[in-house]
């Protein structure tokens, strides 16, 4: 019986949980892209890389946050759709 109540709590406010997950994923992806760009710059400087190494680090720094924003916006929007649907369904 206790397991059943835990499972029911798992599916309460699913839309909000998806939205929170999208925000957490956005923050983690931003941090990962900044760390990845720093690693690329460090490898370029320490190993004597050419200009293409620097450009790839710069692209990692610019494109990474943009892609993570798009990804998180889509997931957040999906959570918002689920939240609106469940509130409409519960109002009926």
MIBA-661796 format. One record per atom (N, C-alpha, C): residue number from 1; residue in one letter; chain; atom name; z negated, x negated, y negated. Coordinates in nm, 2 decimals. Layout:
MIBA-661796
NUM,a,A,CA,Z,X,Y
...
***
This chain:
MIBA-661796
1,x,A,N,0.00,-0.08,0.12
1,x,A,CA,0.00,0.00,0.00
1,x,A,C,0.00,-0.09,-0.13
2,x,A,N,-0.08,-0.19,-0.12
2,x,A,CA,-0.08,-0.28,-0.24
2,x,A,C,0.05,-0.35,-0.26
3,x,A,N,0.12,-0.38,-0.15
3,x,A,CA,0.25,-0.44,-0.17
3,x,A,C,0.35,-0.35,-0.23
4,x,A,N,0.34,-0.22,-0.20
4,x,A,CA,0.43,-0.12,-0.26
4,x,A,C,0.41,-0.11,-0.41
5,x,A,N,0.28,-0.11,-0.45
5,x,A,CA,0.26,-0.11,-0.60
5,x,A,C,0.31,-0.23,-0.67
6,x,A,N,0.30,-0.35,-0.60
6,x,A,CA,0.35,-0.47,-0.66
6,x,A,C,0.50,-0.46,-0.68
7,x,A,N,0.57,-0.41,-0.58
7,x,A,CA,0.71,-0.40,-0.59
7,x,A,C,0.75,-0.30,-0.69
8,x,A,N,0.68,-0.19,-0.71
8,x,A,CA,0.71,-0.09,-0.81
8,x,A,C,0.69,-0.15,-0.95
9,x,A,N,0.59,-0.24,-0.97
9,x,A,CA,0.57,-0.30,-1.10
9,x,A,C,0.68,-0.40,-1.13
10,x,A,N,0.74,-0.46,-1.02
10,x,A,CA,0.85,-0.55,-1.04
10,x,A,C,0.97,-0.49,-1.11
11,x,A,N,0.99,-0.36,-1.08
11,x,A,CA,1.11,-0.29,-1.13
11,x,A,C,1.08,-0.21,-1.25
12,x,A,N,0.96,-0.22,-1.31
12,x,A,CA,0.93,-0.16,-1.44
12,x,A,C,0.98,-0.24,-1.55
13,x,A,N,1.04,-0.18,-1.65
13,x,A,CA,1.09,-0.25,-1.77
13,x,A,C,1.18,-0.37,-1.73
14,x,A,N,1.28,-0.34,-1.65
14,x,A,CA,1.37,-0.44,-1.60
14,x,A,C,1.46,-0.49,-1.72
15,x,A,N,1.49,-0.40,-1.81
15,x,A,CA,1.57,-0.44,-1.93
15,x,A,C,1.50,-0.54,-2.01
16,x,A,N,1.37,-0.52,-2.04
16,x,A,CA,1.29,-0.61,-2.12
16,x,A,C,1.28,-0.75,-2.05
17,x,A,N,1.27,-0.75,-1.92
17,x,A,CA,1.25,-0.87,-1.84
17,x,A,C,1.38,-0.95,-1.85
18,x,A,N,1.50,-0.88,-1.84
18,x,A,CA,1.62,-0.95,-1.85
18,x,A,C,1.64,-1.01,-1.99
19,x,A,N,1.60,-0.94,-2.09
19,x,A,CA,1.61,-0.99,-2.23
19,x,A,C,1.52,-1.11,-2.25
20,x,A,N,1.40,-1.11,-2.19
20,x,A,CA,1.31,-1.23,-2.20
20,x,A,C,1.37,-1.35,-2.13
21,x,A,N,1.43,-1.32,-2.01
21,x,A,CA,1.49,-1.42,-1.94
21,x,A,C,1.61,-1.49,-2.01
22,x,A,N,1.69,-1.40,-2.08
22,x,A,CA,1.80,-1.45,-2.16
22,x,A,C,1.75,-1.55,-2.27
23,x,A,N,1.64,-1.51,-2.34
23,x,A,CA,1.58,-1.60,-2.45
23,x,A,C,1.53,-1.73,-2.39
24,x,A,N,1.46,-1.72,-2.28
24,x,A,CA,1.41,-1.84,-2.21
24,x,A,C,1.53,-1.93,-2.17
25,x,A,N,1.63,-1.87,-2.11
25,x,A,CA,1.75,-1.95,-2.07
25,x,A,C,1.82,-2.01,-2.19
26,x,A,N,1.82,-1.94,-2.30
26,x,A,CA,1.88,-2.00,-2.42
26,x,A,C,1.81,-2.12,-2.47
27,x,A,N,1.68,-2.11,-2.47
27,x,A,CA,1.60,-2.23,-2.52
27,x,A,C,1.61,-2.35,-2.42
28,x,A,N,1.61,-2.32,-2.29
28,x,A,CA,1.62,-2.43,-2.19
28,x,A,C,1.76,-2.49,-2.20
29,x,A,N,1.86,-2.41,-2.22
29,x,A,CA,2.00,-2.47,-2.23
29,x,A,C,2.02,-2.55,-2.35
30,x,A,N,1.96,-2.51,-2.47
30,x,A,CA,1.97,-2.58,-2.59
30,x,A,C,1.91,-2.72,-2.57
31,x,A,N,1.79,-2.72,-2.52
31,x,A,CA,1.71,-2.84,-2.49
31,x,A,C,1.79,-2.93,-2.40
32,x,A,N,1.85,-2.87,-2.29
32,x,A,CA,1.93,-2.95,-2.20
32,x,A,C,2.05,-3.01,-2.26
33,x,A,N,2.12,-2.94,-2.35
33,x,A,CA,2.24,-2.99,-2.41
33,x,A,C,2.20,-3.10,-2.51
34,x,A,N,2.09,-3.09,-2.58
34,x,A,CA,2.05,-3.20,-2.67
34,x,A,C,2.01,-3.32,-2.59
35,x,A,N,1.94,-3.31,-2.48
35,x,A,CA,1.90,-3.42,-2.40
35,x,A,C,2.03,-3.48,-2.34
36,x,A,N,2.12,-3.40,-2.29
36,x,A,CA,2.24,-3.45,-2.23
36,x,A,C,2.32,-3.53,-2.34
37,x,A,N,2.33,-3.48,-2.46
37,x,A,CA,2.40,-3.56,-2.56
37,x,A,C,2.33,-3.69,-2.59
38,x,A,N,2.20,-3.69,-2.60
38,x,A,CA,2.13,-3.81,-2.62
38,x,A,C,2.15,-3.91,-2.51
39,x,A,N,2.16,-3.87,-2.39
39,x,A,CA,2.19,-3.96,-2.27
39,x,A,C,2.33,-4.01,-2.29
40,x,A,N,2.42,-3.93,-2.32
40,x,A,CA,2.56,-3.98,-2.34
40,x,A,C,2.57,-4.08,-2.45
41,x,A,N,2.50,-4.06,-2.57
41,x,A,CA,2.50,-4.16,-2.67
41,x,A,C,2.43,-4.29,-2.63
42,x,A,N,2.32,-4.27,-2.56
42,x,A,CA,2.25,-4.39,-2.51
42,x,A,C,2.34,-4.47,-2.42
43,x,A,N,2.40,-4.41,-2.32
43,x,A,CA,2.49,-4.48,-2.23
43,x,A,C,2.61,-4.54,-2.30
44,x,A,N,2.66,-4.47,-2.40
44,x,A,CA,2.77,-4.53,-2.48
44,x,A,C,2.73,-4.65,-2.55
45,x,A,N,2.61,-4.65,-2.61
45,x,A,CA,2.56,-4.77,-2.68
45,x,A,C,2.52,-4.88,-2.59
46,x,A,N,2.45,-4.85,-2.48
46,x,A,CA,2.39,-4.96,-2.40
46,x,A,C,2.50,-5.02,-2.31
47,x,A,N,2.60,-4.95,-2.26
47,x,A,CA,2.70,-5.00,-2.18
47,x,A,C,2.83,-5.05,-2.25
48,x,A,N,2.82,-5.03,-2.38
48,x,A,CA,2.94,-5.08,-2.46
48,x,A,C,3.06,-4.99,-2.44
49,x,A,N,3.03,-4.86,-2.43
49,x,A,CA,3.14,-4.76,-2.41
49,x,A,C,3.24,-4.76,-2.52
50,x,A,N,3.35,-4.70,-2.50
50,x,A,CA,3.45,-4.69,-2.61
50,x,A,C,3.43,-4.56,-2.69
51,x,A,N,3.52,-4.53,-2.77
51,x,A,CA,3.51,-4.41,-2.86
51,x,A,C,3.51,-4.28,-2.78
52,x,A,N,3.58,-4.28,-2.67
52,x,A,CA,3.58,-4.15,-2.59
52,x,A,C,3.44,-4.11,-2.54
53,x,A,N,3.36,-4.21,-2.51
53,x,A,CA,3.22,-4.19,-2.46
53,x,A,C,3.15,-4.12,-2.58
54,x,A,N,3.16,-4.17,-2.70
54,x,A,CA,3.10,-4.11,-2.81
54,x,A,C,3.15,-3.97,-2.84
55,x,A,N,3.28,-3.95,-2.83
55,x,A,CA,3.33,-3.81,-2.85
55,x,A,C,3.28,-3.72,-2.74
56,x,A,N,3.27,-3.76,-2.62
56,x,A,CA,3.22,-3.67,-2.52
56,x,A,C,3.07,-3.63,-2.54
57,x,A,N,2.99,-3.73,-2.59
57,x,A,CA,2.85,-3.69,-2.63
57,x,A,C,2.85,-3.60,-2.75
58,x,A,N,2.94,-3.62,-2.84
58,x,A,CA,2.94,-3.53,-2.96
58,x,A,C,2.99,-3.39,-2.91
59,x,A,N,3.08,-3.38,-2.82
59,x,A,CA,3.13,-3.25,-2.77
59,x,A,C,3.02,-3.18,-2.70
60,x,A,N,2.94,-3.26,-2.62
60,x,A,CA,2.83,-3.21,-2.55
60,x,A,C,2.72,-3.15,-2.65
61,x,A,N,2.71,-3.21,-2.76
61,x,A,CA,2.61,-3.17,-2.86
61,x,A,C,2.66,-3.04,-2.93
62,x,A,N,2.79,-3.03,-2.95
62,x,A,CA,2.84,-2.92,-3.03
62,x,A,C,2.87,-2.80,-2.94
63,x,A,N,2.94,-2.82,-2.83
63,x,A,CA,2.99,-2.72,-2.74
63,x,A,C,2.87,-2.66,-2.65
64,x,A,N,2.78,-2.74,-2.62
64,x,A,CA,2.67,-2.70,-2.53
64,x,A,C,2.59,-2.58,-2.59
65,x,A,N,2.54,-2.59,-2.71
65,x,A,CA,2.47,-2.48,-2.77
65,x,A,C,2.55,-2.36,-2.79
66,x,A,N,2.68,-2.38,-2.82
66,x,A,CA,2.77,-2.26,-2.84
66,x,A,C,2.79,-2.18,-2.71
67,x,A,N,2.81,-2.26,-2.60
67,x,A,CA,2.82,-2.19,-2.47
67,x,A,C,2.69,-2.13,-2.42
68,x,A,N,2.58,-2.19,-2.45
68,x,A,CA,2.45,-2.13,-2.41
68,x,A,C,2.42,-2.01,-2.50
69,x,A,N,2.47,-2.01,-2.62
69,x,A,CA,2.45,-1.88,-2.70
69,x,A,C,2.54,-1.77,-2.64
70,x,A,N,2.66,-1.80,-2.61
70,x,A,CA,2.75,-1.69,-2.55
70,x,A,C,2.69,-1.64,-2.42
71,x,A,N,2.64,-1.73,-2.34
71,x,A,CA,2.58,-1.69,-2.21
71,x,A,C,2.46,-1.61,-2.23
72,x,A,N,2.37,-1.65,-2.32
72,x,A,CA,2.25,-1.57,-2.34
72,x,A,C,2.27,-1.44,-2.41
73,x,A,N,2.37,-1.44,-2.50
73,x,A,CA,2.41,-1.31,-2.56
73,x,A,C,2.46,-1.21,-2.46
74,x,A,N,2.54,-1.25,-2.37
74,x,A,CA,2.59,-1.16,-2.27
74,x,A,C,2.47,-1.11,-2.18
75,x,A,N,2.38,-1.20,-2.14
75,x,A,CA,2.27,-1.16,-2.05
75,x,A,C,2.18,-1.07,-2.13
76,x,A,N,2.15,-1.10,-2.26
76,x,A,CA,2.07,-1.02,-2.34
76,x,A,C,2.13,-0.88,-2.36
77,x,A,N,2.26,-0.87,-2.38
77,x,A,CA,2.32,-0.74,-2.40
77,x,A,C,2.32,-0.66,-2.27
78,x,A,N,2.33,-0.72,-2.16
78,x,A,CA,2.31,-0.65,-2.03
78,x,A,C,2.17,-0.59,-2.02
79,x,A,N,2.07,-0.67,-2.06
79,x,A,CA,1.93,-0.62,-2.06
79,x,A,C,1.92,-0.50,-2.15
80,x,A,N,1.98,-0.51,-2.27
80,x,A,CA,1.97,-0.40,-2.36
80,x,A,C,2.04,-0.28,-2.31
81,x,A,N,2.15,-0.29,-2.24
81,x,A,CA,2.22,-0.17,-2.18
81,x,A,C,2.13,-0.11,-2.08
82,x,A,N,2.07,-0.19,-2.00
82,x,A,CA,1.98,-0.14,-1.89
82,x,A,C,1.86,-0.07,-1.96
83,x,A,N,1.80,-0.13,-2.06
83,x,A,CA,1.69,-0.07,-2.13
83,x,A,C,1.72,0.07,-2.19
84,x,A,N,1.84,0.08,-2.26
84,x,A,CA,1.88,0.20,-2.32
84,x,A,C,1.91,0.31,-2.21
85,x,A,N,1.97,0.27,-2.10
85,x,A,CA,2.00,0.36,-1.99
85,x,A,C,1.87,0.42,-1.93
86,x,A,N,1.77,0.33,-1.91
86,x,A,CA,1.65,0.37,-1.84
86,x,A,C,1.57,0.46,-1.94
87,x,A,N,1.57,0.44,-2.07
87,x,A,CA,1.50,0.53,-2.16
87,x,A,C,1.57,0.66,-2.17
88,x,A,N,1.70,0.66,-2.17
88,x,A,CA,1.77,0.79,-2.17
88,x,A,C,1.75,0.87,-2.04
89,x,A,N,1.75,0.80,-1.93
89,x,A,CA,1.72,0.86,-1.80
89,x,A,C,1.58,0.92,-1.79
90,x,A,N,1.49,0.85,-1.85
90,x,A,CA,1.35,0.90,-1.84
90,x,A,C,1.32,1.01,-1.94
91,x,A,N,1.40,1.02,-2.05
91,x,A,CA,1.39,1.13,-2.15
91,x,A,C,1.44,1.27,-2.09
92,x,A,N,1.53,1.26,-2.00
92,x,A,CA,1.59,1.39,-1.94
92,x,A,C,1.49,1.46,-1.86
***
